[in-house]
Amino acid sequence: MTTPIMKSPLAITDLVDWGVIPTMIEGQSHTSGKLLYKGPEGRSECGLWVCTPGKWHCHVTRDEFCHFLEGRCTYVHESGDVIEIEPDTAAFFPQDWKGVCTVHETI
C-alpha cells in the first residue's frame, strides 16, 4: 500500500459538497472536503474539511485530531472551557466532546 499524502491542501479545488451542518444555531455553516484515507470498517479516517461561518452544536463521536490551516473559530465546551482557533493551530478533541462551535472565518 502506498502512503496517502495531500500536497498543498489549501490549493485543492475538487472538494466534495458535504452540505450544511445539521445542528445550526445561527447562520448556515456549509461543509465540503476531500477524504485522504478511510480505514477498515470506517474506524479511522483523515482528510481535508472546510466549513464556512456560522454557529452550531458540536458533538465529537470519536477521538479527533485537527490541524487548522486557515480561518478562525471558537469552540466552547459544555463545561465553559474556550478554545480559540487561528491558522496553524492543532487541537485534539476526545470522544464525546460536546459544546458549541462558532466559525468566524472559513476554516
Number of C-alpha atoms within 10 A of each C-alpha: 3 4 5 9 10 12 7 7 13 11 7 12 9 9 14 13 12 14 12 15 19 12 14 17 15 12 15 18 22 17 19 16 17 19 13 12 14 12 9 8 6 8 8 12 12 15 15 18 17 21 20 20 21 20 22 21 18 21 16 13 12 13 12 15 12 14 13 19 17 16 18 18 21 16 21 17 16 13 8 10 9 14 13 12 21 17 13 10 13 12 13 11 15 13 12 12 16 18 18 20 22 23 21 16 14 16 19
